[in-house]
Amino acid sequence: MRDASVAVAPNMPDYERAKKDFSWARARAMLAGLPFGRGLNIAHEAVDRHAASALATHVALRAIALDGTRRDVTFGELARQTSRFANVLAHLGVAAGDRVCVMADRIPELVIAAIGTLKTRGVFMPLFGAFGPEPIRARVEIGGPRVLVTTQSLYRRKVAAVRERLASIEHVVLVRDEEGPLPAGAIDFHEALAAADDAFTIPPTAADDPALLHFTSGTTGTPKGAIHVHEAVVAHHATGLLARAEVHAAGRQRRRRAFPI
């Protein structure tokens, strides 16, 4: 039942009924899928379907810098920026299944690179910015990415010393975050985006096409890669709804304990 004390209606007003009635087929049906039955792609579900709706002007991403500066990105803008990045990757020859390694703090460019990679059916391979050069080298050696996206400062501190040993990386794309020229051969992230088209058609994507390559911590030996497929978005969406419903239900119970009726 709807709790009248909550200003915004929850995504799942009846949590118990949702649990009882849950099925994976129904969860899959809640997603849009690519237009014209061309499959299932995480980037379309996360961004493009909203950009094509009344949510286009709604904030999709809010980034707050250490100095408190806030940057809001709407679904429409995020769709255009990620399509630009997808076109950059296509220009570099990135094809379905190619890994794109991204190492950055939680800045908008991280999300743009991730969603843009998924649009091309490339495999997004995140790396933790706190890694040192050797952990980075080990994971790149295993994952074999063709493209590395990172910031100018992280490249200087973490990658430059082992760059010659990262044989699979053909292209380095850098987000400027400090003074000075980029390393020889590096691509300026924002210059590349500015020169790219902001329209991109996501190719047909099978639900079991690889989408993400994560790595274990490596604390017990060599890091191990774990592949996630595009169909994982079904679980992300369903559990996200359940999690928000649980928070809503927990808050309602706390209010009832504090203010018994």
C-alpha positions in Angstrom: 0.0 0.0 0.0 1.2 3.6 -0.7 2.5 5.3 2.4 0.9 8.8 2.3 3.8 10.2 4.5 6.3 9.6 1.7 6.4 12.5 -0.8 7.6 10.5 -3.7 5.9 7.2 -4.6 8.3 4.2 -4.2 9.2 2.2 -7.3 7.7 -0.9 -5.5 4.8 0.1 -3.3 4.1 -3.5 -2.0 7.4 -5.3 -1.2 5.9 -8.5 0.1 3.7 -8.9 -3.0 6.7 -8.2 -5.2 8.7 -10.9 -3.6 5.8 -13.4 -3.8 5.1 -12.7 -7.5 8.7 -12.4 -8.7 9.9 -14.3 -11.7 12.9 -13.8 -14.0 10.7 -13.7 -17.0 8.7 -10.8 -15.5 11.9 -9.1 -14.5 13.2 -9.4 -18.1 9.9 -8.0 -19.4 10.3 -4.8 -17.4 13.3 -3.8 -19.5 12.9 -2.2 -22.9 15.4 -4.2 -25.0 17.0 -2.7 -28.1 14.6 -1.2 -30.7 13.2 -3.6 -33.3 14.1 -6.7 -31.2 17.8 -6.3 -31.7 18.7 -7.8 -28.3 19.6 -6.5 -24.9 22.4 -3.9 -24.1 23.2 -2.4 -20.7 23.9 1.0 -22.2 20.5 1.2 -23.8 18.7 0.2 -20.6 20.8 2.5 -18.4 20.8 5.6 -20.6 19.5 5.7 -24.1 15.9 4.5 -23.4 15.5 7.3 -20.8 17.1 9.9 -23.1 14.4 9.0 -25.7 11.6 9.6 -23.1 10.3 12.3 -20.9 13.3 11.7 -18.6 15.7 13.2 -21.2 16.1 16.4 -19.2 16.3 14.7 -15.8 19.6 14.4 -14.0 21.2 11.0 -14.7 24.5 11.7 -13.0 25.6 14.1 -10.3 29.3 14.5 -9.7 30.6 16.5 -6.7 34.3 17.4 -6.7 36.5 17.5 -3.7 36.2 21.3 -3.7 32.4 21.0 -3.6 31.9 21.9 -7.3 28.8 20.1 -8.6 28.3 18.9 -12.1 24.9 17.6 -13.2 24.5 15.5 -16.4 21.0 14.8 -17.8 20.1 11.6 -19.5 20.0 13.4 -22.9 23.5 14.8 -22.4 24.8 11.5 -21.1 23.4 9.7 -24.2 25.1 12.1 -26.5 28.4 12.0 -24.7 28.5 8.2 -24.5 27.6 8.0 -28.2 30.5 10.4 -28.9 32.8 8.1 -27.0 31.4 5.0 -28.8 32.3 6.7 -32.1 35.8 7.5 -30.9 36.3 3.8 -30.1 34.8 2.8 -33.4 37.3 5.2 -35.1 40.1 3.5 -33.2 39.0 0.1 -34.5 37.4 -1.3 -31.3 35.1 -4.1 -32.2 32.7 -6.4 -30.3 34.6 -8.3 -27.5 37.6 -5.9 -27.5 38.5 -4.8 -23.9 38.6 -1.1 -23.0 40.5 -0.6 -19.7 39.4 2.5 -17.7 41.2 3.7 -14.6 39.8 6.9 -13.0 38.3 8.3 -9.9 34.5 8.8 -9.8 34.4 11.5 -12.4 31.8 11.8 -15.2 34.4 10.7 -17.8 34.5 7.3 -16.0 30.8 6.8 -16.7 31.0 8.2 -20.2 33.8 5.7 -21.0 32.0 2.8 -19.4 28.6 3.3 -21.2 30.3 4.3 -24.5 32.3 1.0 -24.4 29.1 -1.0 -23.8 27.4 0.7 -26.8 30.1 -0.6 -29.1 29.7 -4.1 -27.6 33.2 -3.7 -26.3 34.1 -5.1 -22.8 34.5 -2.5 -20.1 37.5 -3.4 -17.9 37.7 -1.1 -14.8 41.0 -0.8 -12.8 41.3 0.6 -9.3 43.1 3.9 -9.2 44.9 2.9 -6.0 46.8 0.1 -7.7 50.5 0.5 -8.2 52.2 -0.1 -11.5 52.7 -3.9 -11.0 49.1 -4.8 -10.1 48.1 -2.7 -13.2 50.5 -4.5 -15.4 49.4 -7.9 -14.1 45.7 -7.2 -14.9 46.4 -5.7 -18.3 48.5 -8.7 -19.2 45.6 -11.0 -18.3 42.7 -8.9 -19.8 44.5 -7.8 -22.9 42.8 -4.4 -23.4 43.4 -2.6 -26.7 42.5 0.9 -25.2 43.5 2.5 -21.9 41.4 5.4 -20.6 42.8 7.2 -17.5 43.7 10.7 -16.3 46.9 12.5 -17.0 48.0 12.3 -13.4 47.2 8.6 -12.9 49.1 7.8 -16.1 52.1 9.7 -15.0 52.1 8.1 -11.5 50.9 4.6 -12.2 51.3 3.7 -15.9 54.3 5.5 -17.4 56.8 3.3 -15.7 55.4 0.1 -17.1 54.0 1.4 -20.4 56.5 -0.5 -22.5 55.3 -3.8 -20.9 51.7 -3.3 -21.6 51.9 -4.9 -25.0 48.2 -5.2 -25.8 47.4 -1.5 -25.4 47.4 0.2 -28.8 45.7 3.5 -27.7 46.0 5.7 -24.6 43.1 8.2 -24.0 43.8 10.7 -21.3 41.5 13.1 -19.3 43.5 16.3 -18.6 43.7 17.0 -14.8 47.1 18.7 -14.5 49.3 21.1 -16.4 51.8 20.1 -19.1 51.6 18.3 -22.4 50.2 14.8 -22.8 52.6 11.9 -23.4 53.6 11.3 -27.1 50.9 9.5 -28.9 48.2 10.0 -26.3 44.7 11.1 -27.2 43.0 14.0 -25.4 39.7 12.6 -24.1 37.7 15.8 -24.5 39.2 16.8 -27.8 38.3 13.4 -29.2 34.7 13.7 -27.9 34.3 17.2 -29.3 35.3 15.9 -32.8 33.0 12.9 -32.7 29.4 12.5 -33.8 26.9 12.5 -31.0 24.7 9.8 -32.7 25.5 6.2 -32.5 23.3 3.1 -33.2 24.0 0.3 -30.8 24.6 -2.9 -32.8 22.5 -6.0 -32.2 23.5 -7.4 -28.8 22.9 -10.9 -27.5 22.0 -11.2 -23.9 25.1 -13.4 -23.3 27.5 -11.1 -25.1 30.3 -10.1 -22.7 30.0 -6.7 -21.2 32.3 -6.3 -18.1 35.6 -7.8 -17.1 36.3 -7.5 -13.3 39.2 -8.8 -11.4 39.6 -10.4 -8.0 41.9 -8.7 -5.5 44.8 -11.0 -6.1 45.5 -11.3 -2.4 45.8 -15.1 -2.6 47.7 -15.3 -5.9 47.3 -14.2 -9.5 44.2 -12.0 -10.0 41.4 -13.8 -11.7 39.1 -12.2 -14.3 35.3 -12.5 -14.0 33.1 -11.8 -17.1 29.6 -10.3 -16.7 27.2 -10.4 -19.7 24.7 -7.9 -20.9 21.8 -9.9 -19.4 23.2 -9.1 -16.0 21.3 -5.9 -16.3 18.1 -7.9 -15.6 19.4 -8.7 -12.1 20.8 -5.2 -11.5 17.4 -3.7 -12.3 15.3 -6.2 -10.3 17.6 -6.1 -7.2 17.8 -2.3 -7.5 14.0 -2.1 -7.3 14.0 -4.5 -4.3 16.7 -2.7 -2.5 14.9 0.6 -2.8 11.7 -1.0 -1.6 13.5 -2.5 1.4 14.8 1.0 2.3 11.3 2.4 2.0 9.8 -0.5 4.1 12.4 -0.1 6.7 11.8 3.6 7.0 8.1 3.0 7.3 8.6 0.5 10.1 10.9 3.0 12.0 8.3 5.7 11.7 5.6 3.4 13.1 7.8 2.4 16.1 8.5 6.1 16.8 5.0 7.2 16.2 2.6 4.3 17.0 -0.9 4.7 15.6 
